């Protein structure tokens, strides 16, 4: 899916397709998205179901893609997700968090 073995993702093709789909469903809910180098910051509405789904996806990524670093800051009106990734993982990040996913 565009990421070579140096990334270390352990998902097979079908699992990767499911994960990409799950992330895209979440990413379209972003209020804003900024990318600076190898960091993406996305802001989401403070919706309990959405925050729960973000936590689930972050936990799932920790199991298969330990090279990604997620930080979720929750506030009363919004939640801010920071994603840090190695440069070689950029093709993978383009799949799960495309720049065009948010408005």
N, C-alpha and C positions, 0 to 999 in steps of 0.2 A: 504494500500500500504506500510505497514511497519512502519508507524508512529502512535503512539497512540494518544488519545485525549489531552494529555499534550502539544502536538505541537501546536494545535489550528488552523490547516489548515481547511478552510471552504469549500473546493472544494468537490463535490461529485465524485464518481468513474469515470464517463465519463469525467468530467472536468479535473480530475487529469491525466487521460490517455492522453488527448489532451495537457495538460501543459507539461507533461514529454516529449512527442514527440517534442514539440516546443523547449524545452531546449536542447534536444539532437541534434536537427538540428543545433543549435547555437554552442554547445560545441565542435562539430567536427571541427569547424573552428578555435579553439584555437591553437595558436602557441606554447604555453607552459602552464603547469598547475602545481601548487605546493600546497600541503596540509600540514598545520602545525596545529596540534590540531584541533580546531574547526573553522579554517579559511582556505578558498581556495582562491588562487590567480591565475587567468587565464589571459593570454595575448592574445589579438586578433589583427589581422591586422586592420589598420585604414581605413576601408571600410564604407562609409556613410550608405549604406543599412544595413549592419551588426550592426553598432552602433545604428541605429534607432530601429532595432529589439531587441537589448539588452535593450535599454531604455523601450520599450514596455513591455518586460517580467519583468523587474524590477518593473515597475509600477503595473503590474498585480499581482506580488507577494506581493506587499505592501497591496493590498486589501484583500488577502486571508491568507497570512502567515506573519503577522506582527512580528513574532519572528525572522525573517531573516533580516540581515542588509547587504545591498549592497552599495558599493562605486564604481563608475565608473570614472576612470581618463583617459581623452582623450588627446592624443598627436598627433603630425603630422604624425608619422609612425606607432603608435600602440595605442591600448586602453587596460587598465589594469582594470580588474574587481576583486574586493575583496568581498568575501562572508563570513560573520560571522554567525554562527548558534549554537544553544544550542546542547549539546551532545545528548539529547534525540531525536533530529531531524536527527541524522546521517543516519538512514535507508532511510529517504526521500531524503536527499542530495545525497545518493548513486544512487538514481533513476534519479534525474534531472542533476547531474553533476558527472557521473561516471569517475573514474580515467582513464579508458581506452578510453575515448571519444576523447582525443587529442593525437597528435603524439609526 
